Amino acid sequence: MEEVKKFITDIYPMNSSDWNFFSSKLQKEKLTKNTVLTKKGRVENYLSFISKGIVRLYIPQEENDLTFGFVFENEFVTAYDSFITQLPSNYQIETLTPTALWKISYKDLHEVYEKTESGNFIGRTMAENMFLIKSKREISLLNETAEERYLNLFQERPNLIKQIPLKYIASYIGVTPQALSRIRKRIT
């Protein structure tokens, strides 16, 4: 739980009573590889902090899933649009490695917003950060080649290639696994 506290403190330090209230709402969960956290068509009820592991966000399809995001240790993950609207999700979230989470329910998070001094500020800051990540991804898809997206991905996350199957990376940068193979050959 200390990793959650450090993450939040880096945004805005919570006083001890706010932290105690917030941390009392957190539930720890350990999951195996390939566990679906959020299923397409279901309402997202949790905001989760990854203390260990990697997850991917994707749209399941018959042939090849469309991967559009990865979330790593010391980051929050949720099907955010479903979480804030409480409507069914249009995508799934799945663990790629054994994963440990600290999660808080929608109801409990709103109680934290209502009853703590710093909860709203931290929530707004995190929502703004999620927007910036989404915006950066959209601009990347519109302005960069697949090769540039691949290179940028590994500049930001150098150990990604060891932990994520290439078919998911290919989907994430918007190419087939064969095209990714050609990109990788050109680079090396």
Phi, psi and omega in degrees: 000341179298327179294326177293315181299318180296316179302312182292319180299326177294333177278308183193117183299129176271141172290166189296324180290322176296316180298316180299319179294311180299309184295334177292341180270348183282139177240134179271142178217135175247133184231151176275168176302144178067029175269131177279121178276316180230126181261139176305135180092353178252153178281133177284122182249359185226145166254126187238141175255126182273111176270339176205133174119181179222139175232160176235151175251132185204160174257114181291137177221162183300311183280286182229130176297151175258102179278128180234003177193152173232144177229139190241179178307145179065032174225156175271148177223142174191159167277083195300319180298319177291321181299313184281332180268340187058037173248160182302145180284146177266003182211176181241159174234131186222144176285138175260343179222168169305135191226140173242131184234152163247122185235153178228139182283161177305310181300314181293323178296320178293329175293321176298317178301318184285325192253000180241156180289322189255352185303314181296319180297314180296316179299316179296316180299317179295320178297320178296319178296319177298320178298316181296320178296315179296316180297317179299318179297315180297316179296321177300316180295331182272331189248347186244154173283166177300321179296318178295319178297320178297311180297318179295321179301316183277342172289320179283326185227073188300332181267009181301316186300333181280339190247343185241129178304141183300329180296328178285322178295317178301312180299318182298320181272357172088032179225170174281161175303326179294317178295322176297320178300317178295320178298315182296322178294319179298322184288322184271000000 
